[in-house]
Amino acid sequence: MMDYTATELMACVASRTLEDGRSVLVGTGLPMVAAALAQRLHAPNLLIIFEAGGIGPRIPTIPISVGDSRTFHRAIMAASMDYVMSCAQLGLVDYAFLGAAQIDPYGNLNTTVIGSHDRPRIRLPGSGGGNDAGSLCWRTIILMMQDRRRFVERLDFLTTPGYLTGPGARERAGLPWGTGPYRVITQLGVMDFDEVSKRMRLLSRHPGVTLEDIIENTGFQLIIPEEVPVTEPPREEELRLLREVIDPAGIVIG
């Protein structure tokens, strides 16, 4: 019997990808929780950057948005959105969290429309800072739910570039060499990208999740190694911090 939710597991896994002394561009919701957890637990020198301009805050409790005053709490700088994006353009941002309505095998993301662009079935929020982050930050970490509607062979609209059409495509498009998707974290498992083909590859499956569950919820052929480990579940201290310190009101993890 699991004593944690899928959201808490995703937050813990995302937190563990962040290293001490690195910088991370953070958006609203689960990325805030993951960054705050990393900062409090294993990466005290993690430089958290909020899209609205808060740079280097010490997050007291979970902000409700990137413009919440808590994103500037004990920060080293109160900047602006254009300054933050300029930092990414200069190559100063190591990680960025992204979400999406659709993702394809190369980590390209759609947050614009479902259906045709001119007559969409659903109109989504659009890029925001997603295209900037996916184009310019060194490593992007995608947090999203996994099913066949979201993990698709072909996007309805390409909002944010992943590895585009495969090896070398980002560089040919003029994007910085060495940047691109790093991890995809869902309620079912963790994916990375094959070094040669740049296609999505299963890295681990979450406790209680089978390979069949993952295959059934992926709308394209996922690279599956012969040995697929099970994701480490949330530790007691991680859950305590999430529930009692970072998000006691359950704004995100509730």
C-alpha positions in Angstrom: 0.0 0.0 0.0 1.5 3.3 -1.1 1.3 6.2 1.4 2.0 8.9 -1.1 0.2 10.3 -4.2 1.4 10.3 -7.8 1.9 14.1 -7.5 4.1 13.7 -4.5 6.1 11.0 -6.3 6.6 13.3 -9.3 7.7 16.2 -7.1 10.3 14.0 -5.4 11.7 12.6 -8.6 11.8 16.1 -10.2 13.6 17.4 -7.1 16.3 14.8 -7.3 17.2 15.8 -10.8 18.3 19.2 -9.6 21.9 19.5 -8.5 23.5 21.8 -5.9 25.1 24.9 -7.3 23.0 24.8 -10.5 20.3 27.2 -11.7 16.7 26.3 -12.6 13.9 28.3 -14.3 10.7 27.5 -12.5 7.0 28.0 -13.4 3.8 27.7 -11.5 2.7 24.5 -9.7 4.7 21.3 -9.4 8.0 22.9 -10.6 7.8 25.2 -7.6 7.3 22.3 -5.2 10.2 20.3 -6.7 12.6 23.3 -6.6 11.7 24.2 -3.1 12.2 20.6 -2.0 15.6 20.3 -3.6 16.7 23.6 -2.0 15.6 22.5 1.4 16.9 18.9 1.2 20.0 18.3 -1.0 20.7 21.4 -3.0 20.9 24.4 -0.6 22.8 26.4 -3.2 20.3 25.8 -6.0 19.6 29.1 -7.7 15.9 29.3 -8.4 14.8 31.7 -11.1 11.1 32.6 -11.6 9.8 33.8 -14.9 8.4 37.0 -13.5 11.8 38.1 -12.2 12.5 36.6 -8.8 16.1 35.4 -8.8 17.6 33.3 -5.9 14.7 33.4 -3.4 14.5 31.2 -0.4 10.9 30.0 -0.8 9.0 30.1 2.6 5.9 28.2 1.4 4.5 27.5 -2.0 3.7 30.6 -4.1 0.4 30.5 -6.0 2.0 31.8 -9.2 5.3 33.1 -10.6 4.2 36.6 -9.7 3.4 35.9 -6.0 5.5 38.1 -3.7 6.9 34.9 -2.1 8.9 34.3 -5.3 11.0 37.3 -4.2 11.4 36.2 -0.5 15.1 36.8 0.5 16.0 36.8 -3.2 19.3 38.1 -4.5 17.6 40.1 -7.2 14.2 41.4 -8.2 14.4 41.5 -11.9 11.9 41.3 -14.8 10.8 38.7 -17.3 12.9 40.1 -20.1 16.0 40.0 -17.8 15.3 36.3 -16.9 14.9 35.4 -20.6 18.1 37.3 -21.4 19.9 35.1 -18.8 18.7 32.0 -20.6 19.8 33.5 -23.9 23.3 34.0 -22.4 23.5 30.4 -21.4 23.2 31.0 -17.7 20.3 28.8 -16.9 21.1 25.1 -16.4 17.6 23.6 -16.0 14.0 24.6 -16.9 10.8 23.0 -16.0 8.1 22.7 -18.7 4.6 21.2 -19.0 2.6 20.4 -22.1 -0.7 19.2 -23.5 1.1 17.1 -26.0 4.7 15.7 -26.4 6.1 13.7 -29.3 9.0 11.1 -29.5 11.6 13.8 -29.8 10.4 15.9 -26.8 8.7 18.6 -28.9 5.8 20.2 -27.0 2.4 21.6 -27.8 0.7 24.1 -25.5 -1.1 26.1 -28.3 -4.1 24.2 -29.8 -5.7 20.7 -30.0 -6.9 20.3 -33.6 -6.1 22.6 -36.5 -4.6 25.9 -35.7 -7.3 27.9 -37.6 -10.3 25.9 -36.3 -9.0 24.2 -33.1 -11.1 21.9 -30.9 -9.4 23.3 -27.9 -7.4 26.5 -27.6 -4.6 26.3 -25.0 -2.7 29.1 -23.2 0.1 29.2 -25.8 3.9 29.5 -25.3 4.3 31.9 -22.5 8.0 31.5 -21.7 8.0 27.8 -22.8 9.6 28.4 -26.2 12.3 30.6 -24.7 13.1 28.0 -22.0 13.0 25.0 -24.4 15.1 26.8 -26.9 17.8 28.4 -24.7 18.1 26.6 -21.3 20.7 23.8 -21.2 18.4 21.0 -20.0 14.6 20.9 -19.9 12.6 18.7 -17.5 9.0 18.1 -18.7 6.4 17.3 -16.0 3.1 16.0 -17.4 0.5 13.3 -17.2 1.0 10.4 -19.5 -1.7 8.9 -21.8 -2.2 8.4 -25.5 -3.8 11.8 -26.0 -0.8 13.5 -24.6 2.1 11.2 -25.8 1.5 11.4 -29.5 3.4 10.5 -32.7 2.7 13.9 -34.2 1.8 17.1 -32.5 -1.2 19.2 -33.5 1.1 22.3 -33.2 4.7 22.7 -32.3 5.0 25.3 -29.6 8.4 24.5 -28.0 11.2 22.6 -29.7 12.6 19.4 -28.4 15.0 17.6 -30.7 12.7 18.6 -33.6 13.1 15.8 -36.2 16.1 14.0 -34.6 19.9 14.2 -34.4 21.4 17.6 -35.4 18.0 19.2 -36.1 18.2 21.7 -33.2 21.6 22.9 -34.3 20.5 23.3 -37.9 17.6 25.4 -36.7 20.0 27.7 -35.0 19.5 26.6 -31.4 22.4 26.5 -29.1 24.5 23.3 -29.4 24.1 20.9 -26.5 20.7 22.1 -25.3 17.5 20.1 -25.3 15.1 17.9 -23.4 16.7 16.0 -20.5 13.9 14.2 -18.5 10.2 13.6 -18.9 8.5 12.8 -15.5 5.0 11.5 -15.4 2.7 9.6 -13.1 3.9 6.3 -14.6 7.7 6.7 -15.0 10.7 8.7 -16.0 12.0 9.0 -19.5 15.2 10.4 -21.0 16.4 10.6 -24.7 18.6 8.3 -26.6 22.0 9.9 -27.3 22.1 8.7 -30.9 18.5 8.8 -32.2 17.2 11.5 -29.8 14.0 9.6 -29.3 12.4 9.2 -26.0 13.6 6.3 -23.8 12.2 4.7 -20.7 14.5 5.3 -17.7 12.5 3.9 -14.8 9.0 2.9 -14.0 7.3 4.0 -10.9 6.4 1.5 -8.1 3.3 -0.5 -9.0 3.5 0.4 -12.7 4.1 -2.3 -15.3 5.8 -1.9 -18.6 2.4 -2.8 -20.2 0.9 0.2 -18.4 3.5 2.5 -19.9 3.2 1.1 -23.4 -0.6 1.3 -23.3 -0.4 5.0 -22.4 2.1 6.0 -25.0 1.0 6.8 -28.5 4.4 6.1 -30.1 7.1 3.6 -29.9 9.1 4.2 -26.8 12.6 2.9 -26.5 12.6 0.3 -23.7 15.9 -1.1 -22.5 16.2 -4.7 -21.5 16.5 -3.7 -17.8 14.2 -1.0 -16.5 14.6 -0.2 -12.8 11.9 0.9 -10.5 11.8 4.5 -9.4 12.8 5.1 -5.8 9.7 6.0 -3.9 9.4 9.2 -1.8 11.5 9.1 1.4 10.0 10.0 4.8 11.9 13.3 5.0 10.8 14.3 1.5 7.1 13.7 2.3 7.4 15.5 5.7 8.8 18.6 4.0 6.2 18.5 1.2 3.3 18.2 3.5 4.3 20.2 6.6 6.7 22.9 5.3 6.5 23.5 1.5 2.8 23.0 0.7 0.9 22.5 4.0 -2.3 23.9 2.5 -2.2 21.3 -0.3 -2.3 23.9 -3.1 -0.3 21.7 -5.5 0.1 18.3 -3.8 -3.3 18.2 -2.2 
